[in-house]
């Protein structure tokens, strides 16, 4: 997303953000949750396979290649500052690049609002590229529908061997990209191997919308950790219980091992994500993440 559309979208979400008086409790996560965690290589690789969502265009696992710059709106200043700093803290801990400039253009926008669908309708009309990849009108309509109390939309980009970046956009909506690259993406051929083609996929922009009417009174620490997870990786599902203890299961129905903060598995996964080889194919990327998780979980004691 170019700079001007980012600032325009920022104004839009500021105008439509609705506040809620969410709990600012900073109670330490409870430690009486009984879980069964498996740290074998096979279990961790299976976890990674079902945890991360490959991008639609390249089929690779996206991460921040650009320096991330979060903006949180729709809450009191103390609340938004806490979540903003939490995202940066987690990013720093796992090796994600951070833009420390005070006036950086936000590429992660977290919006608390009482009217989430109205916000998404506005984004679809004026900044459709921020919703992510869609090839048809039906896909776009589904993509622009709010279905969860906390939901994220990922605009990704692909970088070729010459360093050229192009936003991943479907052909049928390329004429209304709201500042994104139009037309058919073409990339310089890297001609490397079956396991490494050199193309790198990263995030261009992430929009996270929180329905204030459904999360009023929610503790700030687990909510901030949940948002931080969404701000650093695109997950395959937030509606199913994960195989290992994870903050990603916090809002999933029927999870008996939901946590109240980022777990060691979450942090190990994110470290693996931000240490993997970006130019490799997805199967190799998953293996690298799983191996890093195993190394992290078995040695950091």
Residue frames relative to the residue before (quaternion, step in Angstrom):
aa qw qx qy qz dx dy dz
X 1.0000 0.0000 0.0000 0.0000 0.00 0.00 0.00
X 0.4159 -0.7120 0.5030 0.2588 3.58 -0.82 0.88
X 0.7041 -0.5073 0.2975 0.3980 3.55 -1.25 0.43
X 0.6812 0.5082 -0.3127 0.4241 3.61 0.77 -0.93
X 0.6678 0.4774 -0.3242 0.4701 3.64 0.81 -0.84
X 0.5991 0.5540 -0.3663 0.4472 3.60 1.07 -0.64
X 0.6911 0.4709 -0.2851 0.4684 3.58 0.87 -0.93
X 0.6237 0.5256 -0.3404 0.4678 3.59 1.07 -0.69
X 0.6535 0.4982 -0.3092 0.4788 3.57 0.97 -0.86
X 0.6010 0.5602 -0.3527 0.4479 3.58 1.06 -0.70
X 0.6544 0.5011 -0.3057 0.4768 3.57 0.94 -0.88
X 0.6382 0.5433 -0.3255 0.4378 3.57 0.96 -0.84
X 0.7184 0.4369 -0.2718 0.4681 3.57 0.79 -0.95
X 0.5924 0.5575 -0.3684 0.4500 3.59 1.11 -0.55
X 0.6786 0.4961 -0.2853 0.4603 3.56 0.97 -0.87
X 0.7591 0.3925 -0.2025 0.4782 3.59 1.04 -0.77
X 0.5006 0.6617 -0.4331 0.3522 3.60 1.23 -0.17
X 0.1321 -0.7829 0.6049 0.0613 3.54 -0.94 0.92
X 0.4057 -0.7517 0.4690 0.2245 3.58 -0.82 0.95
X 0.0751 -0.7411 0.6588 0.1054 3.51 -1.33 0.32
X 0.4129 -0.6903 0.5257 0.2767 3.53 -1.11 0.54
X 0.0150 -0.8254 0.5632 -0.0369 3.54 0.34 1.27
X 0.5927 -0.5889 0.4150 0.3601 3.52 -1.15 0.62
X 0.2359 -0.7736 0.5734 0.1310 3.56 -0.96 0.87
X 0.2257 0.7945 -0.5316 0.1878 3.55 1.09 0.63
X 0.1472 -0.7814 0.6008 0.0824 3.53 -1.03 0.77
X 0.1719 0.8105 -0.5335 0.1699 3.55 1.09 0.74
X 0.5113 -0.6459 0.4664 0.3223 3.56 -0.93 0.86
X 0.5953 -0.5810 0.4115 0.3725 3.59 -1.06 0.69
X 0.5093 -0.6470 0.4682 0.3206 3.57 -0.98 0.80
X 0.2741 -0.7851 0.5408 0.1267 3.54 -1.09 0.69
X 0.5709 0.6101 -0.3803 0.3965 3.58 1.23 0.28
X 0.4279 0.6844 -0.4746 0.3511 3.58 1.21 0.51
X 0.2524 -0.7779 0.5603 0.1313 3.56 -0.73 1.06
X 0.0740 0.7952 -0.5956 0.0860 3.56 -0.66 1.08
X 0.3061 -0.7044 0.6019 0.2187 3.50 -1.32 0.34
X 0.0185 -0.8220 0.5676 -0.0432 3.56 -0.32 1.25
X 0.1746 -0.7916 0.5816 0.0686 3.55 -0.86 1.00
X 0.1379 -0.8218 0.5515 0.0386 3.56 -0.76 1.03
X 0.3472 0.7207 -0.5235 0.2933 3.57 1.09 0.58
X 0.6464 -0.5280 0.3775 0.4012 3.57 -1.21 0.47
X 0.6636 0.5118 -0.3116 0.4478 3.59 0.90 -0.91
X 0.6686 0.5063 -0.3053 0.4510 3.58 0.92 -0.89
X 0.6784 0.4896 -0.2942 0.4621 3.58 0.94 -0.84
X 0.6502 0.4983 -0.3221 0.4745 3.59 1.01 -0.73
X 0.6287 0.5112 -0.3319 0.4830 3.60 1.08 -0.65
X 0.6109 0.5512 -0.3329 0.4606 3.55 1.09 -0.75
X 0.6689 0.4955 -0.2961 0.4684 3.57 0.87 -0.95
X 0.6383 0.5529 -0.3263 0.4249 3.58 0.94 -0.88
X 0.7643 0.3584 -0.1997 0.4974 3.58 0.95 -0.79
X 0.6167 0.5940 -0.3228 0.4033 3.56 1.27 -0.31
X 0.7795 0.3427 -0.1673 0.4969 3.57 0.77 -1.06
X 0.2971 -0.7463 0.5714 0.1682 3.56 -1.08 0.80
X 0.3420 -0.7261 0.5526 0.2247 3.64 -0.62 1.03
X 0.5316 -0.6274 0.4560 0.3403 3.59 -1.09 0.61
X 0.6215 -0.5917 0.3811 0.3441 3.55 -1.19 0.66
X 0.7360 0.4512 -0.2465 0.4404 3.60 0.89 -0.89
X 0.8016 0.2818 -0.1493 0.5056 3.60 0.65 -1.06
X 0.3715 -0.7392 0.4855 0.2826 3.58 1.15 -0.49
X 0.5636 0.5909 -0.3862 0.4290 3.58 1.26 0.32
X 0.5434 -0.5925 0.4770 0.3551 3.55 -1.32 0.17
X 0.2979 -0.7847 0.5219 0.1518 3.56 -0.63 1.12
X 0.0302 0.7513 -0.6593 -0.0014 3.52 -1.30 0.50
X 0.6152 -0.5224 0.4121 0.4229 3.57 -1.26 0.03
X 0.1109 -0.7556 0.6443 0.0408 3.54 -0.77 1.15
X 0.6405 0.4407 -0.2930 0.5566 3.56 1.20 -0.59
X 0.5643 -0.5680 0.4607 0.3830 3.57 -1.26 0.32
X 0.3540 -0.7658 0.4988 0.1984 3.57 -0.69 1.06
X 0.0771 -0.7779 0.6236 0.0039 3.55 -1.19 0.76
X 0.1269 -0.8417 0.5210 0.0637 3.63 -0.11 1.22
X 0.0755 -0.7465 0.6592 0.0499 3.53 -1.30 0.62
X 0.0829 -0.7890 0.6086 0.0147 3.58 -0.84 1.04
X 0.0143 0.8070 -0.5883 0.0504 3.59 -0.81 1.03
X 0.6889 0.5099 -0.3559 0.3725 3.54 -1.34 0.32
X 0.7014 0.3669 -0.2512 0.5570 3.57 1.32 0.25
X 0.6668 -0.4414 0.3810 0.4640 3.56 -1.30 -0.06
X 0.6621 -0.5349 0.3432 0.3971 3.56 -1.20 0.48
X 0.6383 0.5277 -0.3363 0.4484 3.61 0.95 -0.80
X 0.6574 0.5202 -0.2988 0.4560 3.54 1.00 -0.90
X 0.7038 0.4613 -0.2749 0.4651 3.58 0.79 -1.01
X 0.6251 0.5345 -0.3379 0.4575 3.58 1.06 -0.71
X 0.6366 0.5340 -0.3282 0.4494 3.56 0.97 -0.84
X 0.6973 0.4621 -0.2868 0.4670 3.60 0.80 -0.95
X 0.6219 0.5406 -0.3403 0.4529 3.59 1.00 -0.79
X 0.6956 0.4640 -0.2720 0.4763 3.57 0.87 -0.95
X 0.6068 0.5548 -0.3555 0.4446 3.57 1.10 -0.64
X 0.6335 0.5219 -0.3279 0.4677 3.58 0.96 -0.85
X 0.6792 0.4903 -0.2885 0.4637 3.57 0.90 -0.94
X 0.6424 0.5353 -0.3216 0.4442 3.57 0.99 -0.84
X 0.6720 0.4801 -0.2961 0.4799 3.57 0.89 -0.93
X 0.6288 0.5401 -0.3279 0.4531 3.58 1.00 -0.85
X 0.6584 0.5052 -0.3012 0.4696 3.57 0.95 -0.89
X 0.6657 0.5322 -0.3000 0.4285 3.57 0.97 -0.89
X 0.7654 0.3640 -0.1953 0.4934 3.60 1.05 -0.70
X 0.6001 -0.6221 0.3406 0.3699 3.59 1.26 0.08
X 0.4141 0.6919 -0.4897 0.3316 3.61 1.17 0.42
X 0.5064 -0.6660 0.4495 0.3129 3.62 -1.02 0.71
X 0.1365 -0.8053 0.5758 0.0346 3.59 -0.88 0.97
X 0.3060 -0.7113 0.6022 0.1945 3.55 -1.08 0.80
X 0.1772 -0.8326 0.5210 0.0623 3.58 -0.36 1.24
X 0.4569 0.6828 -0.4584 0.3390 3.59 1.25 0.05
X 0.5085 -0.6831 0.4271 0.3039 3.63 -0.77 0.98
X 0.7632 0.3580 -0.1894 0.5035 3.60 1.03 -0.72
X 0.2774 0.7865 -0.5158 0.1962 3.61 1.14 0.48
X 0.5029 -0.6376 0.4932 0.3119 3.56 -1.15 0.69
X 0.4179 -0.7411 0.4574 0.2586 3.63 -0.56 1.07
X 0.0769 -0.7883 0.6089 0.0440 3.55 -0.98 0.89
X 0.6629 0.2998 -0.2993 0.6174 3.55 1.38 0.24
X 0.0024 -0.8120 0.5824 -0.0378 3.58 -0.55 1.14
X 0.1044 -0.7862 0.6091 0.0057 3.54 -0.66 1.21
X 0.0517 -0.8304 0.5534 -0.0380 3.56 -0.54 1.21
X 0.1714 -0.7358 0.6484 0.0942 3.55 -0.85 1.05
X 0.1368 0.8056 -0.5583 0.1435 3.58 -0.66 1.08
X 0.4253 -0.6822 0.5312 0.2675 3.56 -1.20 0.55
X 0.7418 0.3130 -0.1879 0.5626 3.59 1.29 -0.19
X 0.0551 -0.8592 0.5076 0.0342 3.61 0.57 1.10
X 0.6706 0.4952 -0.3286 0.4440 3.61 0.90 -0.77
X 0.6146 0.5300 -0.3514 0.4667 3.60 1.05 -0.66
X 0.6208 0.5327 -0.3316 0.4699 3.57 1.06 -0.74
X 0.6871 0.4751 -0.2905 0.4667 3.59 0.88 -0.93
X 0.6029 0.5433 -0.3587 0.4612 3.59 1.06 -0.65
X 0.6477 0.5085 -0.3078 0.4766 3.56 1.05 -0.78
X 0.6454 0.5115 -0.3168 0.4705 3.58 0.96 -0.84
X 0.6524 0.5184 -0.3162 0.4535 3.57 0.94 -0.86
X 0.6895 0.4906 -0.2831 0.4515 3.58 0.96 -0.81
X 0.8252 0.2685 -0.1021 0.4864 3.56 0.88 -0.93
X 0.8093 0.1569 -0.0593 0.5629 3.63 1.10 -0.57
X 0.0248 0.8751 -0.4832 0.0090 3.55 0.98 0.90
X 0.5833 0.6061 -0.3695 0.3947 3.60 1.10 -0.58
X 0.6127 0.5702 -0.3463 0.4237 3.58 1.17 -0.53
X 0.5964 0.5893 -0.3601 0.4092 3.60 1.22 -0.30
X 0.5628 -0.6101 0.3890 0.3997 3.57 1.17 -0.42
X 0.7609 -0.4232 0.2839 0.4016 3.53 -1.36 -0.20
X 0.1720 0.7461 -0.6310 0.1249 3.57 -0.94 1.00
X 0.2946 -0.7841 0.5277 0.1410 3.57 -0.99 0.86
X 0.7874 0.2152 -0.1096 0.5672 3.58 1.15 -0.51
X 0.6541 -0.5045 0.3858 0.4108 3.55 -1.30 0.30
X 0.6342 0.5342 -0.3295 0.4516 3.59 1.05 -0.75
X 0.6485 0.5035 -0.3140 0.4768 3.58 1.00 -0.81
X 0.6513 0.5203 -0.3108 0.4566 3.55 1.01 -0.84
X 0.6419 0.5225 -0.3223 0.4594 3.59 0.97 -0.83
X 0.6580 0.4954 -0.3027 0.4796 3.57 0.96 -0.85
X 0.6475 0.5366 -0.3074 0.4453 3.55 1.00 -0.88
X 0.7336 0.4370 -0.2236 0.4700 3.58 1.02 -0.84
X 0.5541 0.6067 -0.3910 0.4147 3.59 1.25 0.27
X 0.3567 -0.7287 0.5474 0.2050 3.56 -0.85 1.00
X 0.0198 -0.8269 0.5604 -0.0426 3.56 -0.71 1.10
X 0.7694 0.3078 -0.1554 0.5377 3.60 1.22 -0.30
X 0.5943 -0.5798 0.4097 0.3779 3.63 -1.16 0.44
X 0.7422 0.1017 -0.0972 0.6552 3.57 1.27 -0.49
X 0.0716 0.8171 -0.5598 0.1181 3.56 -0.56 1.16
X 0.1798 -0.8024 0.5648 0.0692 3.56 -1.04 0.79
X 0.1605 -0.7565 0.6291 0.0785 3.54 -1.21 0.73
X 0.1702 -0.8271 0.5352 0.0232 3.54 -0.78 1.13
X 0.1274 -0.7394 0.6580 0.0649 3.53 -0.83 1.07
X 0.1017 -0.8227 0.5590 0.0181 3.57 -0.60 1.16
X 0.1756 -0.7663 0.6095 0.1020 3.53 -1.30 0.37
X 0.2749 -0.7537 0.5773 0.1518 3.54 -1.21 0.58
X 0.1929 -0.7753 0.5966 0.0763 3.55 -0.96 0.96
X 0.2566 -0.7937 0.5326 0.1432 3.59 -0.75 1.04
X 0.7656 -0.3990 0.2591 0.4331 3.57 -1.34 -0.07
X 0.6750 0.4748 -0.2915 0.4838 3.58 1.21 -0.44
X 0.5709 -0.6174 0.3694 0.3955 3.56 1.28 0.05
X 0.4785 0.6685 -0.4431 0.3574 3.59 1.25 0.12
X 0.1840 -0.7833 0.5882 0.0815 3.57 -0.89 1.01
X 0.0272 0.7779 -0.6276 0.0157 3.55 -1.03 0.84
X 0.4670 -0.6797 0.4913 0.2803 3.54 -0.95 0.91
X 0.4395 -0.6891 0.5141 0.2601 3.58 -0.97 0.88
X 0.1545 0.8012 -0.5581 0.1508 3.57 -0.38 1.22
X 0.4881 -0.6671 0.4817 0.2910 3.57 -1.05 0.78
X 0.6047 -0.6086 0.3777 0.3482 3.57 -1.05 0.75
X 0.6989 0.5121 -0.2968 0.4014 3.57 0.86 -0.90
X 0.7479 0.3358 -0.2304 0.5241 3.60 1.17 -0.29
X 0.3639 0.7747 -0.4658 0.2245 3.57 1.24 0.19
X 0.6425 0.5351 -0.3372 0.4326 3.61 1.16 -0.43
X 0.7533 0.2997 -0.2041 0.5487 3.61 1.21 -0.14
X 0.2149 0.8387 -0.4755 0.1560 3.55 0.93 0.88
X 0.3895 -0.7660 0.4625 0.2182 3.62 1.17 0.04
X 0.7934 -0.2711 0.1416 0.5264 3.56 0.94 0.87
X 0.5702 0.5835 -0.3866 0.4300 3.57 1.25 -0.14
X 0.6606 -0.4947 0.3812 0.4165 3.56 -1.28 0.30
X 0.2576 -0.7801 0.5547 0.1322 3.58 -0.89 0.94
X 0.7449 0.4350 -0.2991 0.4079 3.53 -1.28 0.40
X 0.6981 -0.4665 0.3494 0.4160 3.53 -1.34 -0.13
X 0.3822 -0.7265 0.5121 0.2526 3.62 -0.64 1.02
X 0.0511 -0.7713 0.6337 0.0284 3.57 -1.01 0.83
X 0.1385 -0.8199 0.5548 0.0281 3.55 -0.91 0.93
X 0.5390 -0.6060 0.4784 0.3368 3.52 -1.16 0.67
X 0.4471 -0.7022 0.4883 0.2618 3.57 -0.88 0.96
X 0.2952 -0.7763 0.5352 0.1546 3.54 -0.84 1.03
X 0.1513 -0.8555 0.4843 0.1035 3.55 1.20 -0.60
X 0.3271 0.7776 -0.4838 0.2328 3.55 0.84 0.89
X 0.7243 -0.3817 0.2937 0.4934 3.62 0.03 -1.20
X 0.6916 -0.4686 0.3420 0.4303 3.56 -1.31 0.02
X 0.7203 0.4230 -0.2509 0.4892 3.59 1.14 -0.49
X 0.7924 0.1726 -0.0787 0.5798 3.58 1.22 -0.29
X 0.0538 -0.8134 0.5791 0.0093 3.58 -0.56 1.17
X 0.5365 -0.6806 0.3709 0.3337 3.57 1.29 0.01
X 0.5573 0.5917 -0.4041 0.4195 3.61 1.20 -0.27
X 0.1570 -0.7975 0.5797 0.0563 3.56 -0.90 0.98
X 0.1729 -0.7889 0.5844 0.0781 3.56 -0.90 0.94
X 0.0456 0.8065 -0.5853 0.0700 3.54 -0.81 1.03
X 0.5875 -0.5593 0.4428 0.3821 3.53 -1.31 0.09
X 0.2519 -0.7364 0.6070 0.1609 3.55 -1.09 0.78
X 0.7822 -0.1017 0.1102 0.6047 3.56 1.09 -0.77
X 0.0781 -0.7723 0.6280 0.0548 3.57 -1.11 0.71
X 0.1154 -0.7697 0.6264 0.0447 3.55 -0.90 1.01
X 0.0508 -0.7882 0.6132 -0.0106 3.57 -0.76 1.10
X 0.0911 -0.8106 0.5784 0.0098 3.57 -0.65 1.13
X 0.1526 -0.7836 0.6007 0.0428 3.55 -0.86 1.08
X 0.3198 -0.7412 0.5625 0.1788 3.57 -0.75 1.08
X 0.3322 -0.7931 0.4787 0.1774 3.57 -0.23 1.29
X 0.6381 0.5588 -0.3324 0.4124 3.59 1.05 -0.67
X 0.7252 0.4308 -0.2364 0.4823 3.58 1.19 -0.48
X 0.7644 0.3451 -0.1908 0.5100 3.58 1.21 -0.32
X 0.2914 0.7680 -0.5209 0.2322 3.58 1.17 0.41
X 0.8049 0.2490 -0.2109 0.4957 3.54 -0.90 0.98
X 0.4536 0.6941 -0.4497 0.3319 3.58 1.26 0.00
X 0.5384 -0.6256 0.4542 0.3352 3.58 -1.02 0.76
X 0.5044 -0.7046 0.4183 0.2721 3.54 -0.89 0.96
X 0.6434 0.5575 -0.3490 0.3917 3.63 0.93 -0.78
X 0.7090 0.4167 -0.2973 0.4851 3.65 0.69 -0.88
X 0.6257 0.5307 -0.3481 0.4536 3.59 1.03 -0.69
X 0.6571 0.5042 -0.3097 0.4670 3.59 0.96 -0.84
X 0.6552 0.4976 -0.3143 0.4736 3.59 1.01 -0.75
X 0.6184 0.5379 -0.3324 0.4666 3.58 1.05 -0.76
X 0.6661 0.4899 -0.2897 0.4820 3.57 0.92 -0.93
X 0.6324 0.5389 -0.3319 0.4466 3.59 0.98 -0.81
X 0.6279 0.5288 -0.3312 0.4652 3.57 1.03 -0.78
X 0.6782 0.4841 -0.2905 0.4705 3.58 0.91 -0.91
X 0.6660 0.5216 -0.2957 0.4437 3.58 1.12 -0.64
X 0.7437 0.4112 -0.2118 0.4827 3.59 1.22 -0.38
X 0.8043 0.0780 -0.0402 0.5877 3.59 1.20 -0.34
X 0.3578 -0.6973 0.5730 0.2397 3.57 -1.20 0.53
X 0.2190 -0.8186 0.5251 0.0791 3.55 -0.55 1.21
X 0.5729 -0.6228 0.4195 0.3284 3.53 -1.14 0.69
X 0.8024 -0.0811 0.0798 0.5858 3.59 1.02 -0.76
X 0.1824 -0.7648 0.6091 0.1037 3.53 -1.13 0.79
X 0.6255 0.5659 -0.3106 0.4381 3.56 1.31 0.01
X 0.6965 0.4015 -0.2726 0.5285 3.58 1.28 0.06
X 0.5349 -0.6079 0.4754 0.3440 3.56 -1.18 0.55
X 0.4101 -0.7234 0.5020 0.2379 3.56 -0.82 0.98
X 0.6156 -0.5803 0.3964 0.3567 3.55 -1.21 0.55
X 0.7548 0.2304 -0.1357 0.5989 3.55 1.19 -0.58
X 0.6419 -0.5163 0.3743 0.4258 3.63 -1.14 0.45
X 0.1446 0.8000 -0.5597 0.1606 3.58 -0.70 1.10
X 0.5404 -0.6004 0.4856 0.3341 3.54 -1.16 0.67
X 0.5522 0.6307 -0.3860 0.3852 3.60 1.19 -0.47
X 0.6596 0.5064 -0.3036 0.4650 3.60 1.21 -0.41
X 0.3853 0.7838 -0.4437 0.2009 3.58 1.28 -0.17
X 0.7969 0.2693 -0.1300 0.5249 3.61 0.90 -0.90
X 0.4453 0.6738 -0.4666 0.3605 3.59 1.25 0.24
X 0.4923 -0.6853 0.4601 0.2763 3.56 -1.02 0.82
X 0.8584 0.2041 -0.1387 0.4498 3.54 -1.02 0.85
X 0.4331 0.6874 -0.4848 0.3238 3.62 1.14 0.35
X 0.2275 -0.7921 0.5511 0.1307 3.58 -0.71 1.02
X 0.7236 0.3596 -0.2516 0.5327 3.58 1.27 0.08
X 0.1930 0.7876 -0.5541 0.1880 3.57 1.02 0.81
X 0.2712 -0.7782 0.5492 0.1386 3.58 -0.98 0.83
X 0.3976 -0.7109 0.5294 0.2374 3.55 -1.28 0.28
X 0.7819 0.1501 -0.1391 0.5888 3.54 1.08 0.68
X 0.6796 -0.4420 0.3697 0.4540 3.55 -1.30 0.08
X 0.2888 -0.7679 0.5498 0.1570 3.56 -0.91 0.90
X 0.6743 -0.4625 0.3641 0.4460 3.55 -1.27 0.09
X 0.6199 0.5356 -0.3427 0.4598 3.59 1.12 -0.58
X 0.6262 0.5327 -0.3310 0.4633 3.58 1.03 -0.78
X 0.6997 0.4656 -0.2755 0.4667 3.56 0.81 -1.00
X 0.6368 0.5152 -0.3317 0.4680 3.59 1.01 -0.75
X 0.6327 0.5209 -0.3317 0.4673 3.59 1.01 -0.77
X 0.6830 0.4852 -0.2992 0.4567 3.59 0.81 -0.95
X 0.6238 0.5198 -0.3432 0.4720 3.60 1.03 -0.68
X 0.6430 0.5100 -0.3193 0.4738 3.55 1.02 -0.79
X 0.6324 0.5457 -0.3238 0.4442 3.57 0.99 -0.86
X 0.7701 0.3676 -0.1938 0.4840 3.58 0.83 -0.97
X 0.6660 0.4215 -0.3299 0.5195 3.55 1.28 0.35
X 0.4902 0.6656 -0.4400 0.3509 3.61 1.24 -0.08
X 0.5399 -0.5922 0.4827 0.3532 3.56 -1.32 0.26
X 0.3903 -0.7783 0.4407 0.2183 3.57 -0.35 1.26
X 0.7205 0.4855 -0.2606 0.4210 3.61 0.98 -0.77
X 0.5641 0.6170 -0.3888 0.3871 3.60 1.23 -0.03
X 0.6077 -0.5572 0.4214 0.3778 3.55 -1.30 0.32
X 0.6993 -0.5342 0.2826 0.3818 3.55 -1.20 0.62
X 0.6243 0.5418 -0.3600 0.4325 3.62 0.97 -0.69
X 0.6611 0.4815 -0.2961 0.4934 3.57 1.03 -0.81
X 0.6186 0.5452 -0.3450 0.4485 3.58 1.00 -0.77
X 0.6581 0.5057 -0.3101 0.4637 3.58 0.91 -0.88
X 0.6434 0.5195 -0.3220 0.4609 3.57 0.97 -0.85
X 0.6587 0.5110 -0.3130 0.4549 3.58 0.93 -0.87
X 0.6484 0.5075 -0.3199 0.4688 3.59 0.96 -0.85
X 0.6669 0.5121 -0.2993 0.4510 3.57 0.91 -0.93
X 0.6594 0.5002 -0.3091 0.4685 3.58 0.98 -0.81
X 0.6374 0.5111 -0.3267 0.4751 3.59 1.04 -0.75
X 0.6223 0.5347 -0.3365 0.4622 3.58 1.02 -0.79
X 0.6614 0.5072 -0.3125 0.4557 3.57 0.87 -0.95
X 0.6604 0.5041 -0.3052 0.4653 3.57 0.92 -0.90
X 0.6690 0.5075 -0.2997 0.4528 3.58 0.93 -0.91
X 0.7360 0.4565 -0.2435 0.4367 3.56 0.79 -1.02
X 0.7212 0.4341 -0.2536 0.4766 3.58 1.12 -0.55
X 0.7418 0.4040 -0.2259 0.4853 3.59 1.20 -0.36
X 0.6763 0.4649 -0.3091 0.4806 3.61 1.12 -0.52
X 0.3476 0.7150 -0.5220 0.3090 3.53 0.34 1.28
